[in-house]
Amino acid sequence: MPPVADLMSREVITLQRNDRLMLERKVGCLPVVEGETLVGILTEGDFVSAAATADPGEPAPVRVP
């Protein structure tokens, strides 16, 4: 099995609020960091769940526990 470094992309992208870059680049999950520490991960399912439970016409909040 190849090392993880050989499989991962080295190009780092950042997302802004209401950014469609996640869809355009077909990114399925995002790391959540505080400073240099990984504190969680957001997946497509988290966004779908938030959208499904949001009030119509309101932004769908996604919270990181």
mmJSON file of the N, C-alpha and C atoms, coordinates in Angstrom:
{"data_MODEL":{"atom_site":{
"group_PDB":["ATOM","ATOM","ATOM","ATOM","ATOM","ATOM","ATOM","ATOM","ATOM","ATOM","ATOM","ATOM","ATOM","ATOM","ATOM","ATOM","ATOM","ATOM","ATOM","ATOM","ATOM","ATOM","ATOM","ATOM","ATOM","ATOM","ATOM","ATOM","ATOM","ATOM","ATOM","ATOM","ATOM","ATOM","ATOM","ATOM","ATOM","ATOM","ATOM","ATOM","ATOM","ATOM","ATOM","ATOM","ATOM","ATOM","ATOM","ATOM","ATOM","ATOM","ATOM","ATOM","ATOM","ATOM","ATOM","ATOM","ATOM","ATOM","ATOM","ATOM","ATOM","ATOM","ATOM","ATOM","ATOM","ATOM","ATOM","ATOM","ATOM","ATOM","ATOM","ATOM","ATOM","ATOM","ATOM","ATOM","ATOM","ATOM","ATOM","ATOM","ATOM","ATOM","ATOM","ATOM","ATOM","ATOM","ATOM","ATOM","ATOM","ATOM","ATOM","ATOM","ATOM","ATOM","ATOM","ATOM","ATOM","ATOM","ATOM","ATOM","ATOM","ATOM","ATOM","ATOM","ATOM","ATOM","ATOM","ATOM","ATOM","ATOM","ATOM","ATOM","ATOM","ATOM","ATOM","ATOM","ATOM","ATOM","ATOM","ATOM","ATOM","ATOM","ATOM","ATOM","ATOM","ATOM","ATOM","ATOM","ATOM","ATOM","ATOM","ATOM","ATOM","ATOM","ATOM","ATOM","ATOM","ATOM","ATOM","ATOM","ATOM","ATOM","ATOM","ATOM","ATOM","ATOM","ATOM","ATOM","ATOM","ATOM","ATOM","ATOM","ATOM","ATOM","ATOM","ATOM","ATOM","ATOM","ATOM","ATOM","ATOM","ATOM","ATOM","ATOM","ATOM","ATOM","ATOM","ATOM","ATOM","ATOM","ATOM","ATOM","ATOM","ATOM","ATOM","ATOM","ATOM","ATOM","ATOM","ATOM","ATOM","ATOM","ATOM","ATOM","ATOM","ATOM","ATOM","ATOM","ATOM","ATOM","ATOM","ATOM","ATOM","ATOM","ATOM"],
"id":[1,2,3,4,5,6,7,8,9,10,11,12,13,14,15,16,17,18,19,20,21,22,23,24,25,26,27,28,29,30,31,32,33,34,35,36,37,38,39,40,41,42,43,44,45,46,47,48,49,50,51,52,53,54,55,56,57,58,59,60,61,62,63,64,65,66,67,68,69,70,71,72,73,74,75,76,77,78,79,80,81,82,83,84,85,86,87,88,89,90,91,92,93,94,95,96,97,98,99,100,101,102,103,104,105,106,107,108,109,110,111,112,113,114,115,116,117,118,119,120,121,122,123,124,125,126,127,128,129,130,131,132,133,134,135,136,137,138,139,140,141,142,143,144,145,146,147,148,149,150,151,152,153,154,155,156,157,158,159,160,161,162,163,164,165,166,167,168,169,170,171,172,173,174,175,176,177,178,179,180,181,182,183,184,185,186,187,188,189,190,191,192,193,194,195],
"type_symbol":["N","C","C","N","C","C","N","C","C","N","C","C","N","C","C","N","C","C","N","C","C","N","C","C","N","C","C","N","C","C","N","C","C","N","C","C","N","C","C","N","C","C","N","C","C","N","C","C","N","C","C","N","C","C","N","C","C","N","C","C","N","C","C","N","C","C","N","C","C","N","C","C","N","C","C","N","C","C","N","C","C","N","C","C","N","C","C","N","C","C","N","C","C","N","C","C","N","C","C","N","C","C","N","C","C","N","C","C","N","C","C","N","C","C","N","C","C","N","C","C","N","C","C","N","C","C","N","C","C","N","C","C","N","C","C","N","C","C","N","C","C","N","C","C","N","C","C","N","C","C","N","C","C","N","C","C","N","C","C","N","C","C","N","C","C","N","C","C","N","C","C","N","C","C","N","C","C","N","C","C","N","C","C","N","C","C","N","C","C","N","C","C","N","C","C"],
"label_atom_id":["N","CA","C","N","CA","C","N","CA","C","N","CA","C","N","CA","C","N","CA","C","N","CA","C","N","CA","C","N","CA","C","N","CA","C","N","CA","C","N","CA","C","N","CA","C","N","CA","C","N","CA","C","N","CA","C","N","CA","C","N","CA","C","N","CA","C","N","CA","C","N","CA","C","N","CA","C","N","CA","C","N","CA","C","N","CA","C","N","CA","C","N","CA","C","N","CA","C","N","CA","C","N","CA","C","N","CA","C","N","CA","C","N","CA","C","N","CA","C","N","CA","C","N","CA","C","N","CA","C","N","CA","C","N","CA","C","N","CA","C","N","CA","C","N","CA","C","N","CA","C","N","CA","C","N","CA","C","N","CA","C","N","CA","C","N","CA","C","N","CA","C","N","CA","C","N","CA","C","N","CA","C","N","CA","C","N","CA","C","N","CA","C","N","CA","C","N","CA","C","N","CA","C","N","CA","C","N","CA","C","N","CA","C","N","CA","C","N","CA","C","N","CA","C","N","CA","C"],
"label_alt_id":[null,null,null,null,null,null,null,null,null,null,null,null,null,null,null,null,null,null,null,null,null,null,null,null,null,null,null,null,null,null,null,null,null,null,null,null,null,null,null,null,null,null,null,null,null,null,null,null,null,null,null,null,null,null,null,null,null,null,null,null,null,null,null,null,null,null,null,null,null,null,null,null,null,null,null,null,null,null,null,null,null,null,null,null,null,null,null,null,null,null,null,null,null,null,null,null,null,null,null,null,null,null,null,null,null,null,null,null,null,null,null,null,null,null,null,null,null,null,null,null,null,null,null,null,null,null,null,null,null,null,null,null,null,null,null,null,null,null,null,null,null,null,null,null,null,null,null,null,null,null,null,null,null,null,null,null,null,null,null,null,null,null,null,null,null,null,null,null,null,null,null,null,null,null,null,null,null,null,null,null,null,null,null,null,null,null,null,null,null,null,null,null,null,null,null],
"label_comp_id":["MET","MET","MET","PRO","PRO","PRO","PRO","PRO","PRO","VAL","VAL","VAL","ALA","ALA","ALA","ASP","ASP","ASP","LEU","LEU","LEU","MET","MET","MET","SER","SER","SER","ARG","ARG","ARG","GLU","GLU","GLU","VAL","VAL","VAL","ILE","ILE","ILE","THR","THR","THR","LEU","LEU","LEU","GLN","GLN","GLN","ARG","ARG","ARG","ASN","ASN","ASN","ASP","ASP","ASP","ARG","ARG","ARG","LEU","LEU","LEU","MET","MET","MET","LEU","LEU","LEU","GLU","GLU","GLU","ARG","ARG","ARG","LYS","LYS","LYS","VAL","VAL","VAL","GLY","GLY","GLY","CYS","CYS","CYS","LEU","LEU","LEU","PRO","PRO","PRO","VAL","VAL","VAL","VAL","VAL","VAL","GLU","GLU","GLU","GLY","GLY","GLY","GLU","GLU","GLU","THR","THR","THR","LEU","LEU","LEU","VAL","VAL","VAL","GLY","GLY","GLY","ILE","ILE","ILE","LEU","LEU","LEU","THR","THR","THR","GLU","GLU","GLU","GLY","GLY","GLY","ASP","ASP","ASP","PHE","PHE","PHE","VAL","VAL","VAL","SER","SER","SER","ALA","ALA","ALA","ALA","ALA","ALA","ALA","ALA","ALA","THR","THR","THR","ALA","ALA","ALA","ASP","ASP","ASP","PRO","PRO","PRO","GLY","GLY","GLY","GLU","GLU","GLU","PRO","PRO","PRO","ALA","ALA","ALA","PRO","PRO","PRO","VAL","VAL","VAL","ARG","ARG","ARG","VAL","VAL","VAL","PRO","PRO","PRO"],
"label_asym_id":["A","A","A","A","A","A","A","A","A","A","A","A","A","A","A","A","A","A","A","A","A","A","A","A","A","A","A","A","A","A","A","A","A","A","A","A","A","A","A","A","A","A","A","A","A","A","A","A","A","A","A","A","A","A","A","A","A","A","A","A","A","A","A","A","A","A","A","A","A","A","A","A","A","A","A","A","A","A","A","A","A","A","A","A","A","A","A","A","A","A","A","A","A","A","A","A","A","A","A","A","A","A","A","A","A","A","A","A","A","A","A","A","A","A","A","A","A","A","A","A","A","A","A","A","A","A","A","A","A","A","A","A","A","A","A","A","A","A","A","A","A","A","A","A","A","A","A","A","A","A","A","A","A","A","A","A","A","A","A","A","A","A","A","A","A","A","A","A","A","A","A","A","A","A","A","A","A","A","A","A","A","A","A","A","A","A","A","A","A","A","A","A","A","A","A"],
"label_entity_id":["1","1","1","1","1","1","1","1","1","1","1","1","1","1","1","1","1","1","1","1","1","1","1","1","1","1","1","1","1","1","1","1","1","1","1","1","1","1","1","1","1","1","1","1","1","1","1","1","1","1","1","1","1","1","1","1","1","1","1","1","1","1","1","1","1","1","1","1","1","1","1","1","1","1","1","1","1","1","1","1","1","1","1","1","1","1","1","1","1","1","1","1","1","1","1","1","1","1","1","1","1","1","1","1","1","1","1","1","1","1","1","1","1","1","1","1","1","1","1","1","1","1","1","1","1","1","1","1","1","1","1","1","1","1","1","1","1","1","1","1","1","1","1","1","1","1","1","1","1","1","1","1","1","1","1","1","1","1","1","1","1","1","1","1","1","1","1","1","1","1","1","1","1","1","1","1","1","1","1","1","1","1","1","1","1","1","1","1","1","1","1","1","1","1","1"],
"label_seq_id":[1,1,1,2,2,2,3,3,3,4,4,4,5,5,5,6,6,6,7,7,7,8,8,8,9,9,9,10,10,10,11,11,11,12,12,12,13,13,13,14,14,14,15,15,15,16,16,16,17,17,17,18,18,18,19,19,19,20,20,20,21,21,21,22,22,22,23,23,23,24,24,24,25,25,25,26,26,26,27,27,27,28,28,28,29,29,29,30,30,30,31,31,31,32,32,32,33,33,33,34,34,34,35,35,35,36,36,36,37,37,37,38,38,38,39,39,39,40,40,40,41,41,41,42,42,42,43,43,43,44,44,44,45,45,45,46,46,46,47,47,47,48,48,48,49,49,49,50,50,50,51,51,51,52,52,52,53,53,53,54,54,54,55,55,55,56,56,56,57,57,57,58,58,58,59,59,59,60,60,60,61,61,61,62,62,62,63,63,63,64,64,64,65,65,65],
"pdbx_PDB_ins_code":[null,null,null,null,null,null,null,null,null,null,null,null,null,null,null,null,null,null,null,null,null,null,null,null,null,null,null,null,null,null,null,null,null,null,null,null,null,null,null,null,null,null,null,null,null,null,null,null,null,null,null,null,null,null,null,null,null,null,null,null,null,null,null,null,null,null,null,null,null,null,null,null,null,null,null,null,null,null,null,null,null,null,null,null,null,null,null,null,null,null,null,null,null,null,null,null,null,null,null,null,null,null,null,null,null,null,null,null,null,null,null,null,null,null,null,null,null,null,null,null,null,null,null,null,null,null,null,null,null,null,null,null,null,null,null,null,null,null,null,null,null,null,null,null,null,null,null,null,null,null,null,null,null,null,null,null,null,null,null,null,null,null,null,null,null,null,null,null,null,null,null,null,null,null,null,null,null,null,null,null,null,null,null,null,null,null,null,null,null,null,null,null,null,null,null],
"Cartn_x":[0.84,0.0,0.895,0.562,1.396,1.224,2.225,2.11,0.995,0.385,-0.703,-0.257,0.971,1.477,1.424,1.52,1.458,0.027,-0.959,-2.357,-3.074,-2.613,-3.3,-2.854,-3.768,-3.467,-2.629,-1.676,-0.859,-1.402,-2.318,-2.911,-3.953,-3.73,-4.653,-5.614,-6.923,-7.922,-8.685,-9.185,-10.012,-11.371,-12.36,-13.72,-14.195,-14.983,-15.614,-17.103,-17.785,-19.222,-19.925,-20.85,-21.626,-20.752,-19.612,-18.703,-19.142,-19.118,-19.513,-18.303,-17.149,-15.92,-15.967,-16.62,-16.724,-17.446,-18.507,-19.229,-18.412,-17.828,-17.073,-15.873,-15.203,-14.011,-14.34,-15.644,-16.107,-15.395,-15.349,-14.751,-15.841,-15.621,-16.633,-16.575,-15.449,-15.342,-14.292,-14.405,-13.489,-12.937,-11.647,-11.105,-11.468,-11.7,-11.961,-10.77,-10.128,-8.933,-9.098,-8.452,-8.285,-6.792,-6.326,-4.884,-4.285,-3.431,-2.802,-3.335,-4.388,-4.908,-6.196,-6.231,-7.444,-8.445,-9.646,-10.647,-11.898,-11.988,-13.159,-13.13,-14.23,-14.37,-15.833,-16.082,-17.429,-17.559,-18.666,-18.895,-20.088,-20.263,-21.437,-22.711,-22.713,-23.883,-24.237,-23.213,-23.468,-24.212,-23.815,-24.459,-25.874,-26.061,-27.392,-28.327,-27.853,-28.662,-29.049,-28.102,-28.384,-29.407,-29.282,-30.226,-31.612,-31.682,-32.969,-33.721,-33.007,-33.655,-33.79,-33.296,-33.37,-34.777,-35.145,-36.416,-36.333,-37.419,-37.409,-37.037,-36.167,-35.739,-34.668,-34.28,-33.236,-31.947,-30.794,-29.544,-29.516,-28.881,-28.764,-27.483,-27.591,-26.374,-25.742,-24.43,-23.674,-22.78,-22.962,-22.192,-21.169,-20.021,-18.97,-18.994,-19.264,-19.324,-17.984],
"Cartn_y":[-1.169,0.0,1.244,2.234,3.435,4.304,5.108,6.03,7.05,7.518,8.49,9.729,10.156,11.358,11.225,10.001,9.792,9.881,9.741,9.724,11.055,11.849,13.092,14.237,15.159,16.367,17.306,17.944,18.91,20.331,20.525,21.842,22.095,23.124,23.466,24.512,24.261,25.258,25.638,26.855,27.298,27.698,27.596,27.925,29.138,29.95,31.09,30.782,31.549,31.35,31.391,30.47,30.352,30.034,29.458,29.113,27.8,27.742,26.537,25.676,26.063,25.366,23.895,23.576,22.191,21.356,21.895,21.191,21.126,22.242,22.298,21.362,21.224,20.372,18.949,18.689,17.367,16.933,17.874,17.605,17.006,15.817,15.125,15.393,15.921,16.221,17.307,17.983,19.081,18.912,19.081,19.087,20.41,20.354,21.55,21.718,22.872,23.109,24.351,24.314,25.489,25.7,26.76,26.962,25.859,25.052,23.946,22.585,22.588,21.353,20.928,19.689,19.127,18.872,19.469,19.312,18.579,18.311,17.6,17.49,16.967,16.832,17.024,17.76,17.942,17.134,16.401,15.583,16.112,15.605,15.964,15.678,14.567,14.203,15.243,15.887,16.946,18.111,18.459,19.562,19.194,17.973,17.514,17.503,16.985,16.937,18.339,19.26,20.638,21.276,21.058,21.626,21.026,19.739,19.055,19.495,19.944,20.322,21.832,22.618,24.078,24.558,25.69,26.308,26.851,26.723,27.244,28.73,29.079,30.466,30.917,30.047,30.385,29.645,30.211,29.482,28.193,27.189,25.903,25.918,26.007,26.045,24.667,24.647,23.416,23.698,22.935,23.163,22.047,22.448,21.485,21.323,20.093,19.905,20.162],
"Cartn_z":[0.0,0.0,0.0,-0.851,-0.925,0.322,0.635,1.774,1.53,2.602,2.503,1.737,1.947,1.271,-0.247,-0.764,-2.212,-2.746,-1.871,-2.297,-2.101,-1.169,-0.842,-1.736,-1.95,-2.71,-1.853,-2.449,-1.719,-1.875,-2.82,-3.032,-1.949,-1.143,-0.067,-0.589,-0.386,-0.747,0.517,0.543,1.659,1.11,1.957,1.561,2.334,1.674,2.32,2.458,3.25,3.434,2.071,1.863,0.623,-0.585,-0.373,-1.46,-2.106,-3.431,-4.155,-4.51,-4.026,-4.367,-3.96,-2.868,-2.425,-3.486,-4.055,-5.123,-6.403,-6.782,-8.035,-8.04,-6.9,-6.81,-6.362,-6.106,-5.659,-4.38,-3.436,-2.127,-1.243,-0.688,0.091,1.581,2.058,3.488,3.682,4.805,5.118,6.526,6.697,8.057,8.739,10.023,10.816,11.745,11.654,12.463,13.318,14.464,15.317,15.417,14.801,14.71,13.859,14.429,13.713,14.17,15.007,15.579,14.882,14.428,13.841,14.961,14.84,15.896,15.419,14.117,13.619,12.112,11.575,10.132,9.774,8.704,8.185,6.911,6.791,5.607,4.828,3.618,2.832,3.615,4.35,5.141,6.19,6.777,7.754,7.105,5.895,5.193,4.757,4.288,3.879,5.081,6.204,7.415,7.878,7.85,8.259,7.333,6.037,5.074,5.253,5.538,5.678,6.93,7.948,9.198,9.37,8.419,8.516,8.177,8.737,8.392,6.974,6.19,4.815,4.795,3.897,3.74,4.717,5.631,6.602,6.243,6.592,6.36,7.17,6.622,7.317,8.138,9.468,10.291,10.386,10.303,10.53,11.72,12.782,13.996,14.191,14.651,14.984,16.497,16.979,18.43,19.095],
"occupancy":[1.0,1.0,1.0,1.0,1.0,1.0,1.0,1.0,1.0,1.0,1.0,1.0,1.0,1.0,1.0,1.0,1.0,1.0,1.0,1.0,1.0,1.0,1.0,1.0,1.0,1.0,1.0,1.0,1.0,1.0,1.0,1.0,1.0,1.0,1.0,1.0,1.0,1.0,1.0,1.0,1.0,1.0,1.0,1.0,1.0,1.0,1.0,1.0,1.0,1.0,1.0,1.0,1.0,1.0,1.0,1.0,1.0,1.0,1.0,1.0,1.0,1.0,1.0,1.0,1.0,1.0,1.0,1.0,1.0,1.0,1.0,1.0,1.0,1.0,1.0,1.0,1.0,1.0,1.0,1.0,1.0,1.0,1.0,1.0,1.0,1.0,1.0,1.0,1.0,1.0,1.0,1.0,1.0,1.0,1.0,1.0,1.0,1.0,1.0,1.0,1.0,1.0,1.0,1.0,1.0,1.0,1.0,1.0,1.0,1.0,1.0,1.0,1.0,1.0,1.0,1.0,1.0,1.0,1.0,1.0,1.0,1.0,1.0,1.0,1.0,1.0,1.0,1.0,1.0,1.0,1.0,1.0,1.0,1.0,1.0,1.0,1.0,1.0,1.0,1.0,1.0,1.0,1.0,1.0,1.0,1.0,1.0,1.0,1.0,1.0,1.0,1.0,1.0,1.0,1.0,1.0,1.0,1.0,1.0,1.0,1.0,1.0,1.0,1.0,1.0,1.0,1.0,1.0,1.0,1.0,1.0,1.0,1.0,1.0,1.0,1.0,1.0,1.0,1.0,1.0,1.0,1.0,1.0,1.0,1.0,1.0,1.0,1.0,1.0,1.0,1.0,1.0,1.0,1.0,1.0],
"B_iso_or_equiv":[0.0,0.0,0.0,0.0,0.0,0.0,0.0,0.0,0.0,0.0,0.0,0.0,0.0,0.0,0.0,0.0,0.0,0.0,0.0,0.0,0.0,0.0,0.0,0.0,0.0,0.0,0.0,0.0,0.0,0.0,0.0,0.0,0.0,0.0,0.0,0.0,0.0,0.0,0.0,0.0,0.0,0.0,0.0,0.0,0.0,0.0,0.0,0.0,0.0,0.0,0.0,0.0,0.0,0.0,0.0,0.0,0.0,0.0,0.0,0.0,0.0,0.0,0.0,0.0,0.0,0.0,0.0,0.0,0.0,0.0,0.0,0.0,0.0,0.0,0.0,0.0,0.0,0.0,0.0,0.0,0.0,0.0,0.0,0.0,0.0,0.0,0.0,0.0,0.0,0.0,0.0,0.0,0.0,0.0,0.0,0.0,0.0,0.0,0.0,0.0,0.0,0.0,0.0,0.0,0.0,0.0,0.0,0.0,0.0,0.0,0.0,0.0,0.0,0.0,0.0,0.0,0.0,0.0,0.0,0.0,0.0,0.0,0.0,0.0,0.0,0.0,0.0,0.0,0.0,0.0,0.0,0.0,0.0,0.0,0.0,0.0,0.0,0.0,0.0,0.0,0.0,0.0,0.0,0.0,0.0,0.0,0.0,0.0,0.0,0.0,0.0,0.0,0.0,0.0,0.0,0.0,0.0,0.0,0.0,0.0,0.0,0.0,0.0,0.0,0.0,0.0,0.0,0.0,0.0,0.0,0.0,0.0,0.0,0.0,0.0,0.0,0.0,0.0,0.0,0.0,0.0,0.0,0.0,0.0,0.0,0.0,0.0,0.0,0.0,0.0,0.0,0.0,0.0,0.0,0.0],
"pdbx_formal_charge":[null,null,null,null,null,null,null,null,null,null,null,null,null,null,null,null,null,null,null,null,null,null,null,null,null,null,null,null,null,null,null,null,null,null,null,null,null,null,null,null,null,null,null,null,null,null,null,null,null,null,null,null,null,null,null,null,null,null,null,null,null,null,null,null,null,null,null,null,null,null,null,null,null,null,null,null,null,null,null,null,null,null,null,null,null,null,null,null,null,null,null,null,null,null,null,null,null,null,null,null,null,null,null,null,null,null,null,null,null,null,null,null,null,null,null,null,null,null,null,null,null,null,null,null,null,null,null,null,null,null,null,null,null,null,null,null,null,null,null,null,null,null,null,null,null,null,null,null,null,null,null,null,null,null,null,null,null,null,null,null,null,null,null,null,null,null,null,null,null,null,null,null,null,null,null,null,null,null,null,null,null,null,null,null,null,null,null,null,null,null,null,null,null,null,null],
"auth_seq_id":[1,1,1,2,2,2,3,3,3,4,4,4,5,5,5,6,6,6,7,7,7,8,8,8,9,9,9,10,10,10,11,11,11,12,12,12,13,13,13,14,14,14,15,15,15,16,16,16,17,17,17,18,18,18,19,19,19,20,20,20,21,21,21,22,22,22,23,23,23,24,24,24,25,25,25,26,26,26,27,27,27,28,28,28,29,29,29,30,30,30,31,31,31,32,32,32,33,33,33,34,34,34,35,35,35,36,36,36,37,37,37,38,38,38,39,39,39,40,40,40,41,41,41,42,42,42,43,43,43,44,44,44,45,45,45,46,46,46,47,47,47,48,48,48,49,49,49,50,50,50,51,51,51,52,52,52,53,53,53,54,54,54,55,55,55,56,56,56,57,57,57,58,58,58,59,59,59,60,60,60,61,61,61,62,62,62,63,63,63,64,64,64,65,65,65],
"auth_comp_id":["MET","MET","MET","PRO","PRO","PRO","PRO","PRO","PRO","VAL","VAL","VAL","ALA","ALA","ALA","ASP","ASP","ASP","LEU","LEU","LEU","MET","MET","MET","SER","SER","SER","ARG","ARG","ARG","GLU","GLU","GLU","VAL","VAL","VAL","ILE","ILE","ILE","THR","THR","THR","LEU","LEU","LEU","GLN","GLN","GLN","ARG","ARG","ARG","ASN","ASN","ASN","ASP","ASP","ASP","ARG","ARG","ARG","LEU","LEU","LEU","MET","MET","MET","LEU","LEU","LEU","GLU","GLU","GLU","ARG","ARG","ARG","LYS","LYS","LYS","VAL","VAL","VAL","GLY","GLY","GLY","CYS","CYS","CYS","LEU","LEU","LEU","PRO","PRO","PRO","VAL","VAL","VAL","VAL","VAL","VAL","GLU","GLU","GLU","GLY","GLY","GLY","GLU","GLU","GLU","THR","THR","THR","LEU","LEU","LEU","VAL","VAL","VAL","GLY","GLY","GLY","ILE","ILE","ILE","LEU","LEU","LEU","THR","THR","THR","GLU","GLU","GLU","GLY","GLY","GLY","ASP","ASP","ASP","PHE","PHE","PHE","VAL","VAL","VAL","SER","SER","SER","ALA","ALA","ALA","ALA","ALA","ALA","ALA","ALA","ALA","THR","THR","THR","ALA","ALA","ALA","ASP","ASP","ASP","PRO","PRO","PRO","GLY","GLY","GLY","GLU","GLU","GLU","PRO","PRO","PRO","ALA","ALA","ALA","PRO","PRO","PRO","VAL","VAL","VAL","ARG","ARG","ARG","VAL","VAL","VAL","PRO","PRO","PRO"],
"auth_asym_id":["A","A","A","A","A","A","A","A","A","A","A","A","A","A","A","A","A","A","A","A","A","A","A","A","A","A","A","A","A","A","A","A","A","A","A","A","A","A","A","A","A","A","A","A","A","A","A","A","A","A","A","A","A","A","A","A","A","A","A","A","A","A","A","A","A","A","A","A","A","A","A","A","A","A","A","A","A","A","A","A","A","A","A","A","A","A","A","A","A","A","A","A","A","A","A","A","A","A","A","A","A","A","A","A","A","A","A","A","A","A","A","A","A","A","A","A","A","A","A","A","A","A","A","A","A","A","A","A","A","A","A","A","A","A","A","A","A","A","A","A","A","A","A","A","A","A","A","A","A","A","A","A","A","A","A","A","A","A","A","A","A","A","A","A","A","A","A","A","A","A","A","A","A","A","A","A","A","A","A","A","A","A","A","A","A","A","A","A","A","A","A","A","A","A","A"],
"auth_atom_id":["N","CA","C","N","CA","C","N","CA","C","N","CA","C","N","CA","C","N","CA","C","N","CA","C","N","CA","C","N","CA","C","N","CA","C","N","CA","C","N","CA","C","N","CA","C","N","CA","C","N","CA","C","N","CA","C","N","CA","C","N","CA","C","N","CA","C","N","CA","C","N","CA","C","N","CA","C","N","CA","C","N","CA","C","N","CA","C","N","CA","C","N","CA","C","N","CA","C","N","CA","C","N","CA","C","N","CA","C","N","CA","C","N","CA","C","N","CA","C","N","CA","C","N","CA","C","N","CA","C","N","CA","C","N","CA","C","N","CA","C","N","CA","C","N","CA","C","N","CA","C","N","CA","C","N","CA","C","N","CA","C","N","CA","C","N","CA","C","N","CA","C","N","CA","C","N","CA","C","N","CA","C","N","CA","C","N","CA","C","N","CA","C","N","CA","C","N","CA","C","N","CA","C","N","CA","C","N","CA","C","N","CA","C","N","CA","C","N","CA","C","N","CA","C","N","CA","C"],
"pdbx_PDB_model_num":[1,1,1,1,1,1,1,1,1,1,1,1,1,1,1,1,1,1,1,1,1,1,1,1,1,1,1,1,1,1,1,1,1,1,1,1,1,1,1,1,1,1,1,1,1,1,1,1,1,1,1,1,1,1,1,1,1,1,1,1,1,1,1,1,1,1,1,1,1,1,1,1,1,1,1,1,1,1,1,1,1,1,1,1,1,1,1,1,1,1,1,1,1,1,1,1,1,1,1,1,1,1,1,1,1,1,1,1,1,1,1,1,1,1,1,1,1,1,1,1,1,1,1,1,1,1,1,1,1,1,1,1,1,1,1,1,1,1,1,1,1,1,1,1,1,1,1,1,1,1,1,1,1,1,1,1,1,1,1,1,1,1,1,1,1,1,1,1,1,1,1,1,1,1,1,1,1,1,1,1,1,1,1,1,1,1,1,1,1,1,1,1,1,1,1]
}}}
